[in-house]
Amino acid sequence: MRAKHIIDMSSDILDGADLLRLMTNAEQLLQENVELVNQLNVFPVPDGDTGTNMLLTLKSALFTARQEQVMSAENIAEAVAKGALLGAKGNSGVILSQFLRGFANGLKGKYSFTVQDLATAFKLAKICAYQAVAEPVEGTLLTVIRRVAQAAQRIAKKQCSMSETLHVLSETAKRAVAETPRYLAVLREAEVVDAGGQGLLVIIEGFHRAISTNRTNIVDITPKIKQRTTTIKTLVEHDNYGYCTNFLLTGEGLDAATLKAELAQMGRSLVAVGDTQQFKVHLHTLDPGAVLSHMVKFGSLSQIQIDNMNNQAQAKIVRETAVGQSVPVKDVAIVAVAWGKGLIDIFNNLGVNYIIHAGDSMNPSIQDILQELEDTQAARVIVLPNNPNIIAAAEQAAKLANREVHVIPTKTIPQGIAAAMAFVTTQPFSDNDLAMRRAVSSLKSGAVTIASRSVKLSGIEVKQGQFIGLLENKLVASADTLEAVVLRLLGALKLESGQLITCYAGSDITEAANLQLSETIKSVYPQIELEFVWGGQPYYQYFIAIE
């Protein structure tokens, strides 16, 4: 085990080992506060939890950095950037990875670094982070990055110590986070600050704590938010193999019996052994993200390994059926992100043979997407992210791939299905790209799920546990019953005669529920065409396509 490096607090010149200690401290502090960051999510829907995505991105960065043998600032920063890029999850993780890429650019050629070098690193970090977003929005993580970079430039001219500099940057981040609701009305209405900005604040405060004895309580620097309840979801597999999830939990006073009981609710085939300090876990689960997010509350996670058993099973079938046969390599392949047996069957029937089993509450990393791109062996690949929190990771993976990759920015499952339907194998690649984008733009998408917390948004009161309706990922309705919320969602549209409504039913929806909802909708909207298809997706009772 690598000995902990103790930073000389009187030194204003730090080397690579010091930088690794700064990053490690930031990871530990973020792990302690990951749920605090997660709870700042504006919308009360299953999501890729900002705090968890940033934490897993940082863990990937540090895993790579700890393999580095040369303890120069340049080498450690470069290893951190590479690890963060491949492990980046969700929009917040992608932006954080680009922040770390710019930071590394600022330390090129440096064995050690000064306050002035740190200021340069933050300046380039800001540039890279903004370049990662097509349309930067103020009041987000980007705003906090910009404000911190500006403060670093100012303080570098004042001959301050490293400890004083990091203290100022932490205080700047604190103020910037508190002011994010000034930029975005949605934050003001939800009475929260930006989650990504809060995550960066925790990271910078982690830097500061590594070199200072003055330790602010993170709870004290977080604006007051409404109390939320975090629950453990019981998972039903519905013929889905899920993910073989392995990890080592290290902590103090671990209660093995309690941990086993909670893990048993989150999957199957549980094998868990350990004592009060270390707990080794093997679990088959549909949601490894939820498992890891819950377990980090009890200590530090390491030796994390997650294998997609659906892919393994499919690969086995392919190998067994291809014995003695040559498998043709496609010129163009389509990769789609989807979750739910019915949805996966739909995409497969539309010619999408490469599925990344992920979605809300579990975003794939850039490495996950890149691996799937390589596995296609096709000369050109089209990617359908089908989630707004996966598009950025897909675009970064496309840049790293050793083949031509086009990302169609599908934000919903219905958009992804529409895009796949528009693909024609006999058409030129460029024509297919255009046709798929047009298909996405001509479709409206809705969704129904259960509110994870109480909130008021866009003038709509939502109570935790109510059904809520989303239109183009925006909250438009809430109700106590499934039928009522679907009617209110459709009421937000001006439906015309002959329009087709397709409802993709989730894993907990029965045929009887579909029939009852169908009769209700037709009684109110007799002029439309209505179709129900089993999707089998978790979390969402319905995905709805309006054509």
TORVEXVEX-166365 format. One line per 4 residues: their letters; for each residue x, y, z of C-alpha. Coordinates in steps of 0.02 Angstrom, whole numbers. Example, Ala and Ser with C-alpha at 12.3 -4.5 7.8 and 13.67 -1.06 7.14 Angstrom:
// TORVEXVEX-166365
AS	615:-225:390  684:-53:357
// end
This chain:
// TORVEXVEX-166365
MRAK	0:0:0  67:171:-47  112:275:106  13:434:124
HIID	109:586:69  106:726:198  109:899:123  226:1025:201
MSSD	104:1164:242  243:1293:244  294:1254:65  228:1356:-81
ILDG	303:1238:-210  215:1071:-230  266:919:-332  171:775:-411
ADLL	154:678:-249  77:833:-170  -43:849:-316  -95:668:-295
RLMT	-129:703:-111  -236:855:-158  -337:748:-278  -354:605:-154
NAEQ	-417:723:-20  -542:796:-143  -604:621:-186  -625:577:-2
LLQE	-721:737:36  -833:714:-116  -868:536:-62  -922:599:110
NVEL	-1038:727:30  -1099:634:-125  -1279:620:-65  -1282:805:-20
VNQL	-1237:845:-201  -1359:716:-270  -1503:793:-172  -1481:957:-266
NVFP	-1554:882:-425  -1688:1005:-484  -1811:881:-559  -1891:747:-449
VPDG	-1854:607:-571  -1735:458:-579  -1574:536:-641  -1389:502:-663
DTGT	-1356:586:-495  -1230:727:-519  -1132:689:-361  -1114:505:-402
NMLL	-1060:542:-581  -928:666:-524  -866:547:-388  -849:398:-507
TLKS	-761:510:-634  -637:567:-500  -612:388:-441  -567:335:-618
ALFT	-445:482:-628  -359:432:-466  -352:248:-512  -248:295:-665
ARQE	-143:422:-570  -96:296:-435  -16:186:-567  103:326:-616
QVMS	283:297:-563  356:470:-596  296:591:-462  310:749:-565
AENI	164:871:-570  155:849:-759  144:659:-752  16:652:-612
AEAV	-94:787:-690  -86:699:-859  -131:531:-781  -276:612:-688
AKGA	-341:689:-850  -330:526:-946  -415:426:-811  -553:555:-791
LLGA	-588:558:-978  -613:371:-993  -712:359:-832  -820:514:-858
KGNS	-1005:483:-824  -1148:602:-862  -1136:784:-912  -1058:836:-747
GVIL	-926:700:-761  -883:749:-940  -864:933:-892  -757:883:-741
SQFL	-647:776:-854  -620:923:-971  -583:1036:-822  -448:911:-770
RGFA	-383:903:-950  -356:1091:-952  -279:1083:-779  -154:956:-844
NGLK	-115:1066:-994  -69:1205:-874  59:1095:-785  147:1029:-941
GKYS	335:1026:-919  320:1054:-730  400:938:-603  334:1051:-465
FTVQ	215:1199:-468  192:1368:-385  39:1475:-352  69:1558:-520
DLAT	73:1388:-606  -87:1341:-516  -170:1498:-584  -118:1450:-761
AFKL	-187:1275:-734  -356:1343:-677  -360:1464:-825  -335:1324:-952
AKIC	-456:1213:-854  -590:1345:-878  -557:1356:-1066  -568:1167:-1089
AYQA	-725:1152:-983  -817:1285:-1084  -761:1207:-1248  -840:1042:-1193
VAEP	-1015:1118:-1196  -1094:1169:-1362  -1205:1301:-1281  -1132:1352:-1112
VEGT	-1263:1404:-984  -1222:1519:-839  -1281:1469:-666  -1206:1296:-686
LLTV	-1043:1206:-648  -964:1312:-786  -1000:1474:-692  -912:1409:-536
IRRV	-762:1354:-641  -752:1526:-722  -762:1620:-558  -629:1511:-477
AQAA	-513:1531:-628  -532:1720:-620  -496:1722:-434  -340:1616:-463
QRIA	-275:1745:-587  -303:1888:-465  -225:1806:-314  -72:1746:-411
KKQC	-20:1929:-425  -24:1956:-237  116:1839:-183  0:1736:-72
SMSE	47:1566:-2  -22:1405:-74  -133:1381:78  -201:1559:66
TLHV	-231:1537:-120  -331:1377:-100  -430:1457:41  -477:1603:-73
LSET	-524:1484:-214  -634:1383:-97  -721:1541:-34  -743:1600:-214
AKRA	-822:1434:-261  -936:1447:-110  -1000:1618:-163  -1016:1566:-345
VAET	-1121:1414:-298  -1234:1518:-184  -1264:1639:-329  -1310:1509:-461
PRYL	-1498:1533:-429  -1476:1715:-485  -1439:1652:-660  -1568:1513:-674
AVLR	-1751:1533:-628  -1771:1344:-615  -1646:1340:-471  -1736:1481:-382
EAEV	-1903:1396:-401  -1837:1227:-339  -1745:1316:-197  -1579:1232:-236
VDAG	-1408:1282:-299  -1325:1200:-449  -1273:1022:-407  -1121:1019:-522
GQGL	-1059:1183:-449  -1080:1112:-274  -979:959:-326  -836:1068:-386
LVII	-844:1168:-225  -820:1007:-126  -671:960:-236  -585:1128:-214
EGFH	-619:1126:-28  -538:953:-29  -383:1032:-106  -384:1165:29
RAIS	-403:1040:172  -253:942:112  -140:1090:145  -229:1181:285
TNRT	-283:1146:463  -432:1264:439  -571:1142:390  -743:1209:351
NIVD	-892:1093:375  -964:1059:203  -1140:1060:274  -1108:1238:335
ITPK	-1059:1298:161  -1212:1225:76  -1365:1337:53  -1517:1272:145
IKQR	-1620:1149:44  -1781:1060:77  -1768:894:167  -1771:749:45
TTTI	-1790:564:76  -1676:439:-8  -1746:264:-26  -1672:100:-80
KTLV	-1761:30:-232  -1806:-153:-238  -1762:-218:-410  -1861:-340:-517
EHDN	-1761:-421:-654  -1892:-469:-786  -1775:-588:-879  -1635:-457:-877
YGYC	-1467:-529:-827  -1410:-361:-760  -1235:-320:-699  -1112:-425:-601
TNFL	-1052:-296:-474  -899:-322:-364  -816:-203:-243  -723:-188:-79
LTGE	-796:-75:55  -671:-8:183  -728:86:337  -743:88:526
GLDA	-874:-4:627  -955:-87:476  -1112:-186:518  -1104:-339:404
ATLK	-1281:-398:444  -1359:-230:403  -1259:-209:244  -1307:-383:184
AELA	-1490:-350:218  -1487:-188:118  -1388:-263:-26  -1509:-410:-36
QMGR	-1647:-286:-79  -1546:-214:-222  -1510:-372:-323  -1482:-559:-316
SLVA	-1341:-688:-303  -1267:-591:-158  -1102:-652:-88  -1032:-538:47
VGDT	-895:-571:174  -796:-461:291  -778:-383:461  -801:-213:542
QQFK	-665:-134:432  -674:-222:263  -823:-294:170  -806:-384:2
VHLH	-963:-389:-105  -1022:-486:-259  -1198:-443:-320  -1303:-461:-478
TLDP	-1405:-301:-497  -1496:-200:-628  -1429:-38:-554  -1246:-43:-499
GAVL	-1247:146:-490  -1378:143:-353  -1282:8:-259  -1118:106:-263
SHMV	-1204:270:-218  -1281:189:-65  -1124:97:-10  -1010:250:-15
KFGS	-1109:315:134  -1024:183:241  -843:201:188  -721:200:43
LSQI	-749:92:-112  -609:9:-208  -579:-141:-323  -739:-93:-415
QIDN	-779:-209:-561  -944:-206:-655  -979:-330:-796  -1131:-322:-909
MNNQ	-1204:-497:-902  -1326:-458:-1042  -1181:-426:-1159  -1093:-582:-1095
AQAK	-1248:-687:-1125  -1275:-615:-1298  -1091:-640:-1341  -1106:-821:-1287
IVRE	-1258:-846:-1400  -1166:-765:-1546  -1012:-874:-1519  -1115:-1032:-1507
TAVG	-1220:-996:-1663  -1070:-936:-1764  -969:-1096:-1749  -911:-1141:-1922
QSVP	-984:-981:-1993  -901:-817:-2043  -976:-663:-1958  -992:-520:-2082
VKDV	-923:-351:-2033  -1051:-215:-2061  -1002:-55:-2150  -1118:47:-2038
AIVA	-1171:-2:-1863  -1295:80:-1744  -1262:85:-1557  -1408:132:-1444
VAWG	-1422:159:-1257  -1576:72:-1187  -1640:-18:-1033  -1785:-140:-1028
KGLI	-1808:-304:-1122  -1951:-240:-1228  -1857:-83:-1282  -1701:-183:-1322
DIFN	-1805:-302:-1430  -1879:-151:-1520  -1708:-79:-1559  -1642:-249:-1615
NLGV	-1792:-271:-1731  -1752:-101:-1807  -1576:-157:-1850  -1486:-94:-1694
NYII	-1378:-241:-1643  -1267:-152:-1517  -1352:-101:-1355  -1273:-13:-1206
HAGD	-1381:-67:-1059  -1396:97:-965  -1503:251:-945  -1578:353:-803
SMNP	-1493:324:-634  -1349:234:-720  -1254:330:-853  -1119:240:-954
SIQD	-943:310:-945  -847:369:-1097  -746:208:-1084  -907:103:-1086
ILQE	-966:188:-1245  -794:183:-1326  -781:-4:-1294  -948:-33:-1379
LEDT	-892:71:-1528  -737:-35:-1546  -834:-198:-1526  -944:-157:-1676
QAAR	-794:-176:-1793  -891:-70:-1918  -805:64:-2022  -935:193:-1972
VIVL	-1049:200:-1820  -1206:296:-1774  -1239:321:-1587  -1410:351:-1510
PNNP	-1383:409:-1328  -1571:423:-1293  -1540:527:-1137  -1485:709:-1116
NIIA	-1360:658:-982  -1270:536:-1098  -1248:643:-1255  -1089:729:-1196
AAEQ	-1005:564:-1150  -1054:491:-1319  -980:641:-1410  -816:625:-1315
AAKL	-809:438:-1353  -838:477:-1537  -684:589:-1536  -578:449:-1462
ANRE	-638:310:-1577  -528:249:-1719  -671:256:-1843  -801:379:-1906
VHVI	-935:402:-1775  -1090:512:-1786  -1190:549:-1628  -1373:585:-1659
PTKT	-1418:688:-1503  -1573:589:-1454  -1632:642:-1280  -1771:515:-1257
IPQG	-1810:334:-1298  -1950:383:-1421  -1827:495:-1513  -1704:350:-1523
IAAA	-1836:234:-1593  -1888:365:-1722  -1707:388:-1775  -1680:200:-1791
MAFV	-1838:184:-1896  -1773:317:-2016  -1613:220:-2053  -1612:135:-2223
TTQP	-1467:17:-2259  -1465:56:-2445  -1449:244:-2421  -1282:337:-2413
FSDN	-1215:367:-2238  -1237:556:-2249  -1418:537:-2307  -1455:422:-2160
DLAM	-1378:545:-2038  -1490:684:-2105  -1646:575:-2109  -1620:518:-1930
RRAV	-1599:696:-1867  -1757:750:-1959  -1853:605:-1881  -1798:661:-1708
SSLK	-1849:841:-1737  -2023:793:-1801  -2068:693:-1645  -2127:748:-1473
SGAV	-2083:642:-1321  -2170:620:-1155  -2136:515:-1002  -2223:467:-841
TIAS	-2133:423:-680  -2153:442:-491  -2087:597:-404  -1935:560:-297
RSVK	-1966:715:-190  -2085:860:-163  -2054:1017:-264  -2138:1161:-354
LSGI	-2080:1192:-532  -2157:1293:-674  -2304:1329:-560  -2339:1143:-535
EVKQ	-2349:1074:-359  -2275:900:-341  -2282:789:-189  -2159:647:-163
GQFI	-2237:485:-225  -2356:569:-349  -2357:527:-534  -2277:663:-641
GLLE	-2282:693:-828  -2136:759:-929  -2142:832:-1103  -1974:850:-1190
NKLV	-1895:817:-1019  -1990:964:-941  -2116:946:-800  -2293:980:-862
ASAD	-2409:880:-748  -2431:795:-580  -2573:688:-512  -2614:554:-386
TLEA	-2664:427:-519  -2579:362:-674  -2729:398:-787  -2747:577:-726
VVLR	-2564:621:-756  -2565:546:-932  -2720:647:-977  -2641:806:-909
LLGA	-2482:771:-1006  -2581:747:-1168  -2681:902:-1123  -2520:1003:-1133
LKLE	-2521:963:-1320  -2640:1023:-1452  -2680:852:-1522  -2748:846:-1698
SGQL	-2853:715:-1784  -2753:568:-1848  -2602:595:-1736  -2522:435:-1672
ITCY	-2486:413:-1486  -2372:266:-1442  -2355:220:-1258  -2206:111:-1210
AGSD	-2257:26:-1047  -2133:2:-906  -2088:-153:-808  -2224:-131:-676
ITEA	-2369:-99:-796  -2494:-240:-826  -2600:-275:-980  -2753:-230:-877
ANLQ	-2678:-59:-836  -2640:-31:-1021  -2818:-76:-1070  -2894:39:-940
LSET	-2782:185:-989  -2819:155:-1173  -3007:165:-1144  -2986:325:-1042
IKSV	-2878:411:-1173  -2994:362:-1316  -3145:429:-1223  -3062:600:-1210
YPQI	-2967:600:-1376  -3070:495:-1499  -2986:580:-1647  -2812:509:-1616
ELEF	-2734:339:-1652  -2668:249:-1498  -2545:108:-1480  -2472:19:-1327
VWGG	-2304:-71:-1335  -2214:-161:-1194  -2047:-78:-1157  -2005:-158:-990
QPYY	-1902:-8:-933  -1875:24:-747  -1922:187:-657  -2036:254:-795
QYFI	-2215:191:-807  -2227:254:-986  -2122:330:-1122  -2240:416:-1244
AIE	-2210:460:-1427  -2323:591:-1509  -2316:593:-1700
// end
